[in-house]
């Protein structure tokens, strides 16, 4: 049983930001009939503010060194606390709030912790000897090894996108409500497909729920998701094919194939093919396995699988 049934947001006539945004001038409801809820809309429409308000209402931890209570950037969103009413099927305190801009601060805090543990080990050598020193250092080494194991090595040696995806992978471990604000800011198109695979697996295998704000036509195409579009008129459900990012991507694909001959040595061609097939065939149920093969080398050689997901045989050829 998924956790949240729906979220009601009451309206306000206040002229104070963020209550003055058109989004909050009318009451609305987010229904969680799907495990993934996507918020789409132009910059400044209020989708990130709404996500932050939901994260604050849920008291979710963040990857930042600050909490939703102490982080100054959450100050406007905290004003929405009394306007949000969450209806539960199965209440949980598990979950996480992710923002791409919090990643650098998180890496610094992890490295600071590792350095502090290393300094403590050196200090112990000055006043401990024998078995006491071995036991104390063993405990500290265990903490350092656990940090490196959880985040798959030294975070500073990873690219921004690799590190951010590793953090998400390590934190989405069980049932809970996970809120992601524009994760595509840190991820290449190929890494976005990897994120989709992770979210789909978590939603299928556990009671995880996801609320995502995004501009990405890739992430908007997550199967078995519900999209809410925000504009100056408010918020409403919308089909993926009716979103502006999808329309823009269709124009890009058309222009691309007109001006380029499709070939498997071109990574852009491989990505477009993968994304097209992913959206056409990828679902949560079925019997056939569809494997998307992508380019993983500069020369474009086909070397591996990016996404593997089930699809019903009846969908093939549609």
C-alpha positions, 0 to 999 in steps of 0.5 A, spaced: 500 500 500 502 506 497 503 511 503 500 518 501 493 518 498 492 525 496 494 532 498 489 538 498 492 545 498 487 550 500 487 557 497 489 564 499 488 571 497 494 573 500 499 578 496 505 576 500 510 571 496 509 565 495 501 565 497 501 571 491 503 566 486 497 564 481 498 556 483 496 558 490 490 562 488 485 556 487 484 550 492 487 544 488 488 536 490 494 532 488 492 525 487 497 519 488 493 514 484 500 513 481 507 511 484 510 517 481 507 524 481 511 529 476 510 537 476 511 541 470 511 548 468 515 554 466 520 557 471 517 561 476 510 558 476 511 555 483 513 548 482 519 548 486 516 552 492 510 547 492 515 541 493 519 544 498 513 546 502 511 538 501 518 536 504 517 541 510 510 538 511 513 531 511 519 533 515 523 530 510 531 530 511 535 533 506 542 532 503 544 539 505 547 540 511 541 544 513 534 541 515 528 544 512 527 547 518 533 551 519 535 552 511 533 559 509 532 558 502 525 554 505 523 560 508 518 562 503 515 555 503 514 554 510 509 559 509 505 554 506 505 549 512 497 551 514 495 550 507 497 543 506 493 537 508 496 530 507 491 524 507 495 518 508 493 510 506 499 508 510 503 514 514 511 513 514 516 518 516 521 515 511 523 519 505 528 524 503 528 531 499 533 532 494 536 538 490 541 538 485 544 545 488 545 541 495 550 536 492 556 540 493 555 542 500 553 534 502 560 532 499 563 537 503 560 535 509 562 527 508 569 529 506 569 534 513 567 528 517 572 523 514 577 528 515 575 529 522 575 521 523 582 521 520 584 526 525 581 523 531 585 516 529 592 520 529 590 524 536 589 517 539 596 515 537 598 520 542 595 517 548 593 510 547 597 504 547 596 497 545 589 493 545 585 500 547 589 503 541 587 498 536 580 497 538 579 505 538 582 505 531 578 499 529 571 503 530 573 509 527 576 505 521 569 502 520 565 508 520 570 511 514 569 504 511 562 505 511 562 512 508 566 510 502 562 503 501 555 507 502 557 512 497 561 508 492 568 511 494 571 518 494 565 523 492 570 528 490 573 523 484 566 523 481 563 527 476 557 532 479 552 527 475 555 521 478 555 523 485 548 526 485 546 519 482 550 515 487 547 519 493 540 518 490 541 510 489 544 510 496 538 513 500 532 510 496 533 504 500 526 502 502 519 504 503 518 512 503 516 518 500 522 521 496 521 529 493 526 530 487 527 538 485 529 538 478 534 532 478 536 533 471 540 539 473 546 534 475 544 529 470 546 527 462 540 524 458 543 518 459 544 518 466 537 521 466 535 514 463 539 510 469 535 515 474 528 512 471 530 505 471 532 506 479 525 510 480 521 504 476 524 499 480 523 502 487 516 504 485 515 497 483 519 493 488 517 497 494 512 502 497 516 508 495 512 514 492 516 520 488 514 527 487 518 530 482 519 537 479 522 537 472 523 541 465 526 534 462 522 531 457 526 524 459 524 524 466 516 526 464 516 520 460 517 515 466 512 510 465 506 509 470 506 516 472 501 522 473 503 529 470 501 536 473 502 542 469 502 549 472 501 555 469 498 562 470 491 559 470 493 554 476 494 547 476 491 541 472 493 534 470 496 533 463 498 527 458 505 527 457 504 528 449 501 534 451 506 537 455 511 543 452 517 539 453 515 533 449 512 538 443 519 541 443 523 534 443 519 532 437 521 538 433 528 537 435 527 529 433 524 531 426 530 536 425 535 532 427 533 526 423 532 531 417 539 534 417 543 527 420 543 520 417 541 516 423 547 511 425 550 507 431 556 511 431 553 517 433 551 518 441 545 523 440 542 518 435 543 512 440 540 516 445 534 519 441 532 511 439 533 509 446 528 514 449 523 513 443 523 506 445 523 507 452 517 511 452 513 507 447 514 500 450 516 501 457 511 499 462 511 496 469 507 489 467 508 484 462 512 478 460 517 480 455 523 483 457 526 489 452 533 491 453 535 498 451 542 498 448 546 505 448 553 507 446 558 507 452 564 509 449 566 516 445 567 512 438 559 510 439 560 502 440 555 498 442 557 495 449 552 495 454 545 495 457 542 502 460 535 500 462 531 493 462 524 493 463 518 489 462 513 490 457 506 486 455 507 483 448 500 486 446 504 493 446 509 491 441 508 494 434 503 499 436 
